[in-house]
Amino acid sequence: MRRAWRTALTGLGLWLAVGCGRQGAGEIQASGTIEATEVTVAAKVGGLLRRVLVAEGERVDSSAVVAELDQVDLDWVVRQAEAAMAVAQAQLDLAVHGPQAEDLEQARAAVEQAEVQVRATGLDRRRAEALAAEGAAPPKQLDDARSREELAVAGLSLARAGLAKLRAGTRPEQVAAARAQLAQTEAALGAARQRVADCALRAPLTGVVTRRLREPGEMVAQGLGVVTVTRLDPVRLKVFLPEEETGAIRLGQAVEVRLDNPDLPVRRGRVSHISPTAEFTPKNVQTREDRVRLVFGVEIELANGDGLLKPGLPGEAVFLSVDEMGPGDADRR
């Protein structure tokens, strides 16, 4: 007996909570509250909050700047990135265009100088050999002469290799490495400039500032909200319907909405969303009597150009049948 009373009271409470029921042949009514899309504008980078440019209740357009962070430190990062990119560009230009004429001339002169040195050290070595054969020079003098000639020959080989490298030009691998270095510095510069741009916090949608969460002078961490913007046109009336009535509702169906305030006119809206899953569902539903009490959320979109519909206001929705819908409503079903 107690279980039967609890079941009856639960059903009555659920019926009162969703506020819905058939009002005459084919008519469905439901009570709900006005909701609106609300977005918190958060800082993409951390820093000192320099200015908050909007006040609560103020209307803002999408992409309008609502607050600014101090960017002095980031300006230095941008300058460093610009300097690194200039160096990388110069290195790439040198790799692509190869050596200049004066570089080649200098390399040729180095080869000629090395050749002269080889000839001079060769002459010294031959003289030392003649003196050593006559016994007029010690063996060390001959050894030193031979060492100087060997060093001169090695220097000539090095000079000729340098000239050959300049004549051959830059290798493709060196050009590719220079291009990669330039691309890396470009990416770093782009990231630095984007961080500077992120110091300006912009509204993601057109709406009204409903909360101002931070004040100038505060340190703001990345991801911390600064202001909240609410879109008041359109708004939504969310109601709940039991399973058997939800099946009679269609997306785009016309709905009349009456508010508790008698000074506000009746609004015409449309069904914009029907929840595919039941809410407030018991964990174990076995009987058909219990299953028909499941409720589904239904959202009705309402134009609110005058801004009179505020989030939280209660409203009564009347789902219109095909006979009650106007010609335009029927065409858009």
Solvent accessible surface area in square Angstrom, and as a share of the most:
residue,aa,sasa,rsa
1,M,176,0.79
2,R,198,0.72
3,R,184,0.67
4,A,62,0.48
5,W,154,0.54
6,R,143,0.52
7,T,50,0.29
8,A,57,0.44
9,L,110,0.55
10,T,94,0.54
11,G,13,0.12
12,L,97,0.48
13,G,36,0.35
14,L,43,0.21
15,W,133,0.47
16,L,113,0.56
17,A,82,0.63
18,V,7,0.04
19,G,23,0.22
20,C,5,0.03
21,G,11,0.11
22,R,121,0.44
23,Q,86,0.38
24,G,57,0.55
25,A,111,0.86
26,G,52,0.50
27,E,38,0.17
28,I,6,0.03
29,Q,38,0.17
30,A,0,0.00
31,S,46,0.30
32,G,15,0.14
33,T,62,0.36
34,I,3,0.01
35,E,60,0.27
36,A,16,0.13
37,T,47,0.27
38,E,93,0.42
39,V,46,0.27
40,T,64,0.37
41,V,9,0.05
42,A,40,0.31
43,A,2,0.02
44,K,132,0.56
45,V,14,0.08
46,G,46,0.44
47,G,15,0.14
48,L,74,0.37
49,L,1,0.00
50,R,117,0.43
51,R,116,0.42
52,V,16,0.09
53,L,68,0.34
54,V,9,0.05
55,A,52,0.40
56,E,105,0.47
57,G,57,0.55
58,E,74,0.33
59,R,154,0.56
60,V,10,0.06
61,D,77,0.40
62,S,57,0.37
63,S,66,0.43
64,A,36,0.28
65,V,43,0.25
66,V,0,0.00
67,A,0,0.00
68,E,31,0.14
69,L,1,0.01
70,D,50,0.26
71,Q,58,0.26
72,V,86,0.49
73,D,111,0.57
74,L,19,0.10
75,D,49,0.25
76,W,148,0.52
77,V,61,0.35
78,V,20,0.11
79,R,137,0.50
80,Q,127,0.56
81,A,12,0.10
82,E,71,0.32
83,A,60,0.46
84,A,47,0.36
85,M,53,0.24
86,A,63,0.49
87,V,87,0.50
88,A,3,0.02
89,Q,70,0.31
90,A,62,0.48
91,Q,98,0.44
92,L,13,0.06
93,D,58,0.30
94,L,119,0.59
95,A,14,0.11
96,V,72,0.41
97,H,142,0.64
98,G,13,0.12
99,P,39,0.24
100,Q,112,0.50
101,A,78,0.60
102,E,106,0.47
103,D,54,0.28
104,L,43,0.21
105,E,99,0.44
106,Q,132,0.59
107,A,15,0.12
108,R,86,0.31
109,A,52,0.41
110,A,44,0.34
111,V,13,0.08
112,E,110,0.49
113,Q,136,0.61
114,A,13,0.10
115,E,50,0.23
116,V,82,0.47
117,Q,98,0.44
118,V,32,0.19
119,R,152,0.55
120,A,48,0.37
121,T,6,0.03
122,G,3,0.03
123,L,76,0.38
124,D,56,0.29
125,R,56,0.20
126,R,127,0.46
127,R,141,0.52
128,A,4,0.03
129,E,58,0.26
130,A,54,0.42
131,L,71,0.35
132,A,33,0.26
133,A,91,0.70
134,E,139,0.62
135,G,64,0.62
136,A,71,0.55
137,A,11,0.09
138,P,79,0.50
139,P,104,0.65
140,K,138,0.58
141,Q,79,0.35
142,L,23,0.12
143,D,78,0.40
144,D,53,0.27
145,A,1,0.01
146,R,104,0.38
147,S,57,0.37
148,R,114,0.41
149,E,33,0.15
150,E,121,0.54
151,L,131,0.65
152,A,8,0.06
153,V,71,0.41
154,A,60,0.46
155,G,32,0.31
156,L,17,0.08
157,S,66,0.43
158,L,135,0.67
159,A,18,0.14
160,R,121,0.44
161,A,59,0.46
162,G,33,0.32
163,L,15,0.07
164,A,58,0.45
165,K,136,0.57
166,L,55,0.27
167,R,148,0.54
168,A,89,0.69
169,G,29,0.28
170,T,46,0.27
171,R,148,0.54
172,P,106,0.67
173,E,112,0.50
174,Q,71,0.32
175,V,28,0.16
176,A,59,0.46
177,A,62,0.48
178,A,15,0.11
179,R,127,0.46
180,A,64,0.50
181,Q,82,0.36
182,L,17,0.08
183,A,56,0.43
184,Q,118,0.52
185,T,10,0.06
186,E,78,0.35
187,A,68,0.53
188,A,55,0.43
189,L,10,0.05
190,G,39,0.37
191,A,57,0.44
192,A,6,0.05
193,R,126,0.46
194,Q,99,0.44
195,R,110,0.40
196,V,31,0.18
197,A,58,0.45
198,D,23,0.12
199,C,4,0.02
200,A,28,0.21
201,L,6,0.03
202,R,130,0.48
203,A,2,0.01
204,P,74,0.47
205,L,12,0.06
206,T,52,0.30
207,G,6,0.06
208,V,34,0.19
209,V,0,0.00
210,T,53,0.31
211,R,107,0.39
212,R,70,0.26
213,L,63,0.31
214,R,60,0.22
215,E,82,0.37
216,P,65,0.41
217,G,54,0.52
218,E,71,0.32
219,M,139,0.62
220,V,3,0.02
221,A,64,0.50
222,Q,135,0.60
223,G,54,0.52
224,L,62,0.31
225,G,12,0.11
226,V,0,0.00
227,V,0,0.00
228,T,0,0.00
229,V,0,0.00
230,T,3,0.02
231,R,89,0.32
232,L,27,0.13
233,D,73,0.38
234,P,52,0.33
235,V,0,0.00
236,R,60,0.22
237,L,0,0.00
238,K,53,0.22
239,V,0,0.00
240,F,45,0.19
241,L,0,0.00
242,P,19,0.12
243,E,75,0.34
244,E,99,0.45
245,E,7,0.03
246,T,17,0.10
247,G,50,0.48
248,A,53,0.41
249,I,5,0.02
250,R,128,0.47
251,L,111,0.55
252,G,17,0.17
253,Q,13,0.06
254,A,0,0.00
255,V,0,0.00
256,E,39,0.17
257,V,0,0.00
258,R,106,0.39
259,L,18,0.09
260,D,108,0.56
261,N,70,0.36
262,P,124,0.78
263,D,125,0.65
264,L,30,0.15
265,P,78,0.49
266,V,81,0.47
267,R,30,0.11
268,R,112,0.41
269,G,4,0.04
270,R,57,0.21
271,V,4,0.02
272,S,52,0.33
273,H,82,0.37
274,I,41,0.21
275,S,17,0.11
276,P,115,0.72
277,T,91,0.53
278,A,28,0.22
279,E,51,0.23
280,F,153,0.64
281,T,67,0.39
282,P,71,0.45
283,K,203,0.86
284,N,123,0.63
285,V,40,0.23
286,Q,151,0.67
287,T,74,0.43
288,R,172,0.63
289,E,104,0.47
290,D,50,0.26
291,R,104,0.38
292,V,47,0.27
293,R,68,0.25
294,L,27,0.13
295,V,3,0.01
296,F,29,0.12
297,G,1,0.01
298,V,0,0.00
299,E,34,0.15
300,I,0,0.00
301,E,81,0.36
302,L,0,0.00
303,A,73,0.57
304,N,2,0.01
305,G,71,0.68
306,D,83,0.43
307,G,19,0.18
308,L,81,0.40
309,L,0,0.00
310,K,99,0.42
311,P,67,0.42
312,G,53,0.51
313,L,60,0.30
314,P,61,0.38
315,G,5,0.05
316,E,53,0.24
317,A,0,0.00
318,V,6,0.03
319,F,2,0.01
320,L,8,0.04
321,S,39,0.25
322,V,86,0.49
323,D,139,0.72
324,E,85,0.38
325,M,17,0.07
326,G,27,0.26
327,P,119,0.75
328,G,31,0.30
329,D,10,0.05
330,A,48,0.37
331,D,121,0.63
332,R,151,0.55
333,R,115,0.42
